[in-house]
Amino acid sequence: MSKVKEDWASYLRLMIEQRIRKDQIVEASATIDRIRWKTKRGEYSAIRSIREDRDRA
């Protein structure tokens, strides 16, 4: 390991950050899919969706 010129702390930090970002993207995609499956074609109510989002915050 001493022959490899790498800043291991920075490398590990970067890998952890990338993994967290990937997990966040996967979670967001799953949330979008759940929302998409709840809405039936032609029955989407933007007003209801906006109010639900606003009330959660």
FENHU-V677592 format. One record per helix or strand. SS is the DSSP state (h for helix, s for strand). FROM is the first residue (numbers start at 1). TO is the last residue. If there is no record, write none. Layout:
((SS | FROM | TO) (SS | FROM | TO))
This chain:
((h | 8 | 38) (h | 46 | 56))
